[in-house]
Amino acid sequence: MANLLSLLYGIFIIGALALRFLPDFPGKDLLIYPTDFALFYSTFLYLSYVLYGTFCNCFPIRKEPDAIIVLGSGLIGDKVPPLLAQRLTKGKTIYDQFQGRPTIIVSGGQGTDELTSEATAMANYLMEHGVPEADILIENRSRTTFENLTFSKAILEEEGLGKHVLVVTNSFHALRAGIFMRRLKIPGRSIGSKTAFYYLPSAWIRETVGLVSLYWKWHTAFLAFLFLPLLFSQVLRLIEFIFNI
């Protein structure tokens, strides 16, 4: 999906630039203005989310959490792939920072192409790297980020945890995870693990689409407020051109 979005966005950029070099035709301005604005707006949102999400991860962890939630991200069979291993390594680093006092919740269900649940594979990975089984809780029903946090919150409440929670994911995903934390009223913050640089551009495009979809009503109202007067004026110009008014 991320690669497809990157391809589509690349095609859109090329098309927007090529449009300016086409011979003049009726309604060309009607296409150029919204296309240019869409290019500017999407690029602005992309860069804003990248910068905000990147700088959010620069703040050190000072307050001790009583729980660390590590979000799943897919398996290869029953094995933890590098992307998920980075999340687990970050979670264990925080666990070690506070001398093993926090409880770790591993969160992730089982996909159709996976031999076990993400949570089970994640728990096994942590135990292989020195985390005691008694310090790990498993949430294995979730399929989405929102479900990850919803079901993990239920576990926190059952275990009497949740005074201060750190949610660990990859750097590009931390912003959206933090938004869901606020919606679910989970106290704490989200933390991003390191991510291979080559993976980031396409991942951030996917995250930008996901973040915009969370606030699509706000974006729609904002764009309508800005764009409808311009669209109306361009339609009038086109009518004048066609009928030579």
C-alpha positions in Angstrom: 0.0 0.0 0.0 2.8 2.4 0.9 4.6 1.8 -2.4 1.3 2.2 -4.3 0.7 5.6 -2.6 4.2 6.7 -3.4 3.7 5.8 -7.1 0.3 7.6 -7.3 1.7 10.7 -5.6 4.7 10.7 -8.0 2.3 10.4 -11.0 0.3 13.3 -9.6 3.4 15.5 -9.2 4.5 14.8 -12.8 0.9 15.4 -14.1 0.6 18.7 -12.2 3.9 19.9 -13.7 3.1 18.7 -17.2 -0.2 20.5 -17.2 1.5 23.8 -17.2 3.3 23.0 -20.5 0.2 21.9 -22.4 -1.1 24.3 -25.1 -3.8 26.7 -23.8 -7.4 25.3 -24.0 -10.7 26.4 -22.5 -10.8 25.6 -18.8 -7.0 25.1 -18.5 -6.9 27.6 -15.6 -9.7 25.8 -14.0 -7.5 22.7 -13.8 -4.2 24.4 -13.0 -5.3 26.4 -9.9 -6.8 23.4 -8.0 -4.0 21.1 -9.1 -1.3 23.5 -7.9 -3.2 24.1 -4.7 -3.6 20.3 -4.1 0.1 19.9 -4.7 1.0 22.6 -2.3 -1.4 21.5 0.4 -0.4 17.9 0.2 3.3 18.7 0.3 2.7 21.1 3.2 0.9 18.5 5.2 3.5 15.8 4.4 6.4 18.0 5.6 4.5 19.2 8.6 3.7 15.7 9.8 7.3 14.6 9.1 8.8 17.4 11.1 6.3 17.2 14.0 6.6 13.4 14.2 10.4 13.6 14.0 10.9 16.3 16.7 8.4 14.6 19.1 10.8 11.7 19.3 13.7 13.9 20.3 12.5 14.5 23.8 14.1 12.2 26.4 12.1 9.8 28.6 12.3 11.1 32.1 9.1 9.9 33.8 9.0 6.2 34.7 6.1 4.4 33.1 4.3 1.6 34.8 3.5 0.0 31.5 5.1 -0.1 28.0 2.8 -1.0 25.1 4.7 -2.3 22.0 2.5 -2.2 18.9 2.7 -5.1 16.4 3.4 -4.6 12.7 3.2 -7.9 10.9 5.2 -11.1 10.9 7.0 -13.2 8.3 5.4 -16.6 9.1 6.0 -16.8 12.8 9.2 -14.7 12.8 9.7 -11.1 13.9 10.8 -9.0 10.9 13.4 -6.1 11.3 10.7 -3.4 11.4 9.0 -5.0 14.4 12.3 -6.0 16.0 13.2 -2.3 16.1 10.0 -1.6 18.1 10.7 -4.5 20.5 14.3 -3.4 21.0 13.2 0.1 21.8 10.6 -1.3 24.3 13.3 -3.4 26.0 15.7 -0.5 26.1 13.1 1.5 28.0 12.3 -1.5 30.2 16.0 -1.8 31.1 16.3 2.0 31.6 13.9 1.6 34.6 15.5 -1.6 35.9 12.8 -3.9 34.7 10.0 -2.3 36.8 7.5 -1.5 34.0 5.2 -4.2 32.6 5.4 -4.7 28.8 2.2 -5.3 26.9 2.8 -6.7 23.4 -0.2 -6.0 21.1 -1.1 -7.6 17.8 -3.5 -10.1 16.4 -2.9 -12.8 13.8 -3.1 -12.1 10.1 -4.3 -14.5 7.5 -0.7 -15.1 6.3 0.8 -15.4 9.8 1.4 -18.7 11.6 0.8 -17.2 15.1 -0.4 -13.9 16.6 2.0 -11.0 16.5 1.7 -10.7 20.2 2.9 -14.3 20.8 5.9 -13.9 18.5 6.7 -10.5 20.1 6.6 -12.1 23.6 8.9 -14.9 22.5 11.3 -12.4 21.0 11.4 -10.4 24.3 11.9 -13.5 26.4 14.8 -14.6 24.1 16.4 -11.2 24.8 16.2 -11.5 28.5 12.7 -10.1 29.6 11.1 -12.4 32.1 7.8 -14.0 31.1 6.1 -12.6 34.2 6.8 -9.0 33.0 5.0 -9.5 29.7 1.2 -9.3 29.0 -0.2 -10.4 25.7 -3.0 -8.7 23.7 -3.7 -10.8 20.7 -7.0 -9.7 19.3 -6.3 -6.4 17.6 -6.1 -5.8 13.8 -5.6 -2.0 13.7 -3.7 0.6 15.7 -6.9 1.8 17.4 -7.7 -1.7 18.4 -4.2 -2.2 19.7 -4.7 0.6 22.1 -8.3 -0.1 22.9 -7.7 -3.7 23.9 -4.4 -2.8 25.6 -6.2 -0.2 27.7 -8.6 -2.9 28.9 -5.7 -5.0 30.0 -4.2 -2.0 31.8 -7.4 -1.5 33.7 -7.7 -5.2 34.6 -4.1 -5.2 36.0 -4.4 -1.9 37.8 -1.8 -0.3 35.5 -2.0 2.8 33.4 -0.9 5.7 35.5 1.8 6.6 32.9 2.1 4.6 29.7 4.7 4.6 26.9 3.5 3.3 23.6 6.3 2.1 21.4 6.1 2.0 17.6 8.2 3.1 14.7 9.1 6.8 14.3 6.8 7.5 11.4 3.8 5.9 13.3 4.3 7.6 16.7 2.2 10.7 15.9 -0.9 8.7 14.9 -0.5 6.4 17.9 -0.3 9.5 20.2 -3.5 10.8 18.7 -5.3 7.6 19.5 -3.8 7.6 23.0 -5.5 11.0 23.6 -8.8 9.9 22.1 -8.8 6.9 24.5 -7.5 8.9 27.4 -4.4 6.8 28.0 -2.0 8.9 30.0 1.5 9.1 28.7 3.1 9.5 25.3 4.1 7.5 22.2 7.7 6.8 21.4 9.2 6.0 17.9 12.0 3.5 17.3 14.6 3.9 14.7 13.5 3.1 11.1 15.6 2.3 8.0 15.9 5.6 6.1 14.9 4.0 2.7 11.5 3.0 4.3 10.6 6.4 5.6 9.4 8.4 2.5 6.7 5.9 1.5 5.8 5.2 5.1 5.3 8.9 5.8 3.1 9.2 2.7 0.9 6.4 4.1 0.8 8.0 7.5 -0.1 11.4 6.0 -3.1 9.8 4.3 -4.0 8.1 7.6 -3.7 11.3 9.6 -5.7 13.4 7.1 -8.5 10.7 7.2 -8.7 11.2 11.0 -9.6 14.9 10.5 -11.2 14.7 7.1 -14.2 16.8 8.1 -11.9 19.6 9.2 -9.8 19.4 6.0 -12.9 19.4 3.8 -14.4 22.5 5.5 -11.1 24.3 5.3 -10.6 23.5 1.6 -14.2 24.4 0.8 -13.7 27.8 2.6 -10.6 28.5 0.6 -11.4 27.0 -2.7 -15.1 27.4 -3.5 -14.8 31.2 -4.2 -11.9 30.6 -6.6 -13.7 27.7 -8.3 -16.8 29.9 -8.7 -14.8 32.7 -10.3 -13.1 30.3 -12.7 -16.4 28.8 -13.8 -17.7 32.2 -14.6 -14.6 32.9 -16.7 -15.1 29.7 -18.5 -18.7 30.5 -19.2 -17.7 33.9 -20.5 -15.1 32.4 -22.8 -17.5 29.8 -24.2 -20.4 32.1 -24.9 -18.3 35.2 -25.6 -20.2 37.3 -23.0 
